[in-house]
Amino acid sequence: MDKPNCPICFSNSLEIKYHGNIRNGKYPNVVEDRRVIKCSECSIEFLSDYKMDYDSPGYRELVDSDHTADAYYAIHDKDQYAKLSFIDLSKLRE
């Protein structure tokens, strides 16, 4: 394996932290034979050889099965009600 440079600090002082299969999006999607690399300089850990356009509909479909805003709201809105109890609602603007 060619060792990449760190995407943050560009160091080449890297070590393999994990080598094996990783989940790709929702279970049971798996990508085989991947490596998690840790930079010894800045401590970031990242996947080697993994390219994903996080703004693409394809990514949303991998993680949520739908890339529309309405689908996102349907999945995540229910989680927001519990969080509202921690917010001082008098501080919110209209």
N, C-alpha and C positions, 0 to 999 in steps of 0.2 A: 504494500500500500504506500502510495506517495503521501507523505505527511503534509497537510495543508498548513498555511500560516493562520494564526488567530485572526478572525474577522474583526476583532475589536482593536487589539494592540499590535497586530501583525507579527508577533513573536513566533518563532518556530520551536519554542520549548513546550512541546505538547505531549500528553500521554493519553493512551486509550483507557477510558474508564469502564466501557461496556462494549462488548462485541456480540451481536446476535440479532434476533428479530425484534422489531418495534411495531407498536400499533400505529396505523396511519389513518387518522380520522376516527370514526366510530368503530367500536368493536363489531365484527371480527376482522376488519381490514388490517393486514399485516404487510410490512415490507421486510424482506429477509436480508440477512447478512449486512447489517448496518453497524456503525461504530459511533459511540458517544466519546468525544474528545474533550479533554480538559486542558486549558492553557495554564501553565505553571506561573506565568507572570501576572495575569489579571483574574484568574480563577473562573472565567466563563467556561461553561460546558456547552458543546454544540454538536449537531449531527454532521458527520463528514458526508460529502457528496449528496446533499439533500437540497434540492431546489424546489421552492413552492412559491407561487404568486398568491399571497394571502388575500389579495383584493379580488381574486378571480371567482366567478361562479363555481368553478370546479372545486376550489377549496371549501367553499360553503357547503357544497353537496357532500364532500367527504365527511365533514364534521356534523352537519345538521340535516342532511338529505334534501335541503332546499336552500336557495340563496336569496330568497326575497325577504324584505324587511318584515312583512306580515308574519312569515314563518318564524323569523328570529324572535319577534315579540311574543308569539304564541308559546314558544319554548321557554323564554326567560322572564316574561312579565310576572309569573306567579312567584318567582324568587324575590322580586322587588318589594313586595308588601311587608315582609319581615324586616327588611332593611330600613323601611320608613320609620320604624319605631326608634331608631338610633339618631334620626335627623331632627333637628329643631326646625319644624315646619314654618315657624314664624320668620326664619331667615331666608326662605325661598321667595323668589320673585314670581310674579304672574307670568 
